[in-house]
Amino acid sequence: MEYVTLNNGVKMPMLGYGVYQVTNDECERCVLDAIGAGYRAIDTAQAYGNEEAVGSAMKKSGVPREELFVTTKVWISNAGYEAAKASIEASLKKLQTEYIDLMLIHQPFGDYYGTYRAMEEAYKAGVLRAIGVSNFYPDRLIDLCQFVEVTPAVNQVETHVFQQQQTAHEYMKKYGVQHESWGPFAEGRKDFFTNPVLTEIGEKYGKSSAQTALRFLLQSDVVVIPKTTHRDRMEQNLDVFDFTLNDEDMAAIRALDEGESLFFSHYDPATVEMLTGMGKTRKV
Ligand SMILES: NC(=O)c1ccc[n+]([C@@H]2O[C@H](COP(=O)([O-])OP(=O)(O)OC[C@H]3O[C@@H](n4cnc5c(N)ncnc54)[C@H](OP(=O)(O)O)[C@@H]3O)[C@@H](O)[C@H]2O)c1
């Protein structure tokens, strides 16, 4: 496993396991499989409804807590200082842990400055080892970085070969924020796993298109958290540290970038209405 040192000195695995859309019922088995396969970082969120299962799996795995790196995220319905503070306590309980390695603001909506203050407080108390954000595109990220005490350590945004976030990446670098990808396979959209460029490059190294795509992100200084419920794919997705894409491969994959979201753009008013609406109606 390779690690990145975050802006506060905390070491984070460059590759972890994401549990979005993994039901609470199957999540414990999945996380146990992932830890068994060698994953040491798990990415969950209050809104995924599976923090308890992640916590149980971490306990049952027998792996010492300090070897694991768990990320969770404050949902919009918990935005604001008081609600966020209570939600950090709730996440700690559900995850059955004394501390959380990385806590992110899930979406840049609602009183996220209040949320961030609650996270800064918990960070200073040692309950959160690192704090950061998710879905903060350059406008919101720069604003936040300018007015908070603790610079976000991580920004998790949609990032895959078709939406590489090259401009956002430059601004994250400028402010010392680690870029983390969500949806490294674009959830399989656009025939991701049979993409000819990824497939052909992968064949040269005896790797799949999935492995080639992850390798491309890792070599672009992007942390990845692929999701799968299948043990063999967990192993495959982790087996990406024994080959290196050359400059020509990197350029060919760089050229797949369409610079647009395959899901929803945070600059689109309809997206903002959809997500803020969910934040109001979906209490977690
Ligand atoms: N912050 C945010 O707003 C946000 C948003 C979305 C996601 N995330 C995080 O990012 C993580 C990853 O993103 P994601 O879950 O949306 O999608 P993803 O990792 O891009 O794609 C997951 C899909 O790829 C399939 N898959 C995985 N490995 C494969 C392989 N080697 N070969 C073929 N198919 C494979 C999975 O199927 P099977 O499961 O059937 O194998 C699943 O359908 C999430 O789990 C979550 O932790 C965060």
The ligand as a Tripos MOL2 file, in Angstrom:
@<TRIPOS>MOLECULE
LIG
   48    52     1     0     0
SMALL
NO_CHARGES

@<TRIPOS>ATOM
      1 N1        -18.6300   12.1940   -1.7430 N.am      1 LIG1
      2 C1        -19.5660   11.8490   -2.5850 C.2       1 LIG1
      3 O1        -20.4830   12.6170   -2.8920 O.2       1 LIG1
      4 C2        -19.5350   10.4760   -3.1850 C.ar      1 LIG1
      5 C3        -20.3650   10.1530   -4.2740 C.ar      1 LIG1
      6 C4        -20.2760    8.8680   -4.8040 C.ar      1 LIG1
      7 C5        -19.3730    7.9640   -4.2870 C.ar      1 LIG1
      8 N2        -18.5730    8.2920   -3.2180 N.ar      1 LIG1
      9 C6        -17.5780    7.3400   -2.6480 C.3       1 LIG1
     10 O2        -16.7590    6.8210   -3.6930 O.3       1 LIG1
     11 C7        -16.8420    5.3990   -3.6970 C.3       1 LIG1
     12 C8        -16.6730    4.8500   -5.0920 C.3       1 LIG1
     13 O3        -17.6130    5.3800   -5.9950 O.3       1 LIG1
     14 P1        -18.9280    4.6280   -6.4900 P.3       1 LIG1
     15 O4        -19.2650    3.5560   -5.5370 O.co2     1 LIG1
     16 O5        -19.9610    5.6530   -6.7380 O.co2     1 LIG1
     17 O6        -18.5650    4.0140   -7.8960 O.3       1 LIG1
     18 P2        -17.2850    3.3160   -8.6040 P.3       1 LIG1
     19 O7        -16.3240    2.8210   -7.5810 O.co2     1 LIG1
     20 O8        -16.8250    4.2150   -9.6780 O.co2     1 LIG1
     21 O9        -17.9620    2.0810   -9.3340 O.3       1 LIG1
     22 C9        -18.5750    1.0150   -8.6610 C.3       1 LIG1
     23 C10       -19.1540    0.0780   -9.7200 C.3       1 LIG1
     24 O10       -18.1060   -0.5820  -10.4370 O.3       1 LIG1
     25 C11       -18.2650   -1.9920  -10.3510 C.3       1 LIG1
     26 N3        -16.9040   -2.5580  -10.2320 N.ar      1 LIG1
     27 C12       -16.0260   -2.3480   -9.2310 C.ar      1 LIG1
     28 N4        -14.8450   -2.9460   -9.4940 N.ar      1 LIG1
     29 C13       -14.9760   -3.5550  -10.7030 C.ar      1 LIG1
     30 C14       -14.0990   -4.3170  -11.5030 C.ar      1 LIG1
     31 N5        -12.8360   -4.5610  -11.1230 N.pl3     1 LIG1
     32 N6        -14.5630   -4.8070  -12.6850 N.ar      1 LIG1
     33 C15       -15.8530   -4.5510  -13.0760 C.ar      1 LIG1
     34 N7        -16.7410   -3.8280  -12.3390 N.ar      1 LIG1
     35 C16       -16.3020   -3.3240  -11.1710 C.ar      1 LIG1
     36 C17       -19.1110   -2.2360   -9.1290 C.3       1 LIG1
     37 O11       -19.8930   -3.3850   -9.2820 O.3       1 LIG1
     38 P3        -20.0170   -4.5410   -8.1570 P.3       1 LIG1
     39 O12       -20.2000   -3.8830   -6.8230 O.co2     1 LIG1
     40 O13       -21.2150   -5.3220   -8.6030 O.co2     1 LIG1
     41 O14       -18.7360   -5.3330   -8.2530 O.co2     1 LIG1
     42 C18       -20.0230   -0.9950   -9.1250 C.3       1 LIG1
     43 O15       -21.1130   -1.1770  -10.0090 O.3       1 LIG1
     44 C19       -18.2320    5.1500   -3.0780 C.3       1 LIG1
     45 O16       -18.4240    3.8290   -2.6720 O.3       1 LIG1
     46 C20       -18.2390    6.1530   -1.9600 C.3       1 LIG1
     47 O17       -17.4680    5.6910   -0.8770 O.3       1 LIG1
     48 C21       -18.6600    9.5370   -2.6740 C.ar      1 LIG1
@<TRIPOS>BOND
     1     1     2 1
     2     2     3 2
     3     2     4 1
     4     4     5 ar
     5     4    48 ar
     6     5     6 ar
     7     6     7 ar
     8     7     8 ar
     9     8     9 1
    10     8    48 ar
    11     9    10 1
    12     9    46 1
    13    10    11 1
    14    11    12 1
    15    11    44 1
    16    12    13 1
    17    13    14 1
    18    14    15 2
    19    14    16 1
    20    14    17 1
    21    17    18 1
    22    18    19 2
    23    18    20 1
    24    18    21 1
    25    21    22 1
    26    22    23 1
    27    23    24 1
    28    23    42 1
    29    24    25 1
    30    25    26 1
    31    25    36 1
    32    26    27 ar
    33    26    35 ar
    34    27    28 ar
    35    28    29 ar
    36    29    30 ar
    37    29    35 ar
    38    30    31 1
    39    30    32 ar
    40    32    33 ar
    41    33    34 ar
    42    34    35 ar
    43    36    37 1
    44    36    42 1
    45    37    38 1
    46    38    39 2
    47    38    40 1
    48    38    41 1
    49    42    43 1
    50    44    45 1
    51    44    46 1
    52    46    47 1
@<TRIPOS>SUBSTRUCTURE
     1 LIG1         1 GROUP 0 **** ****
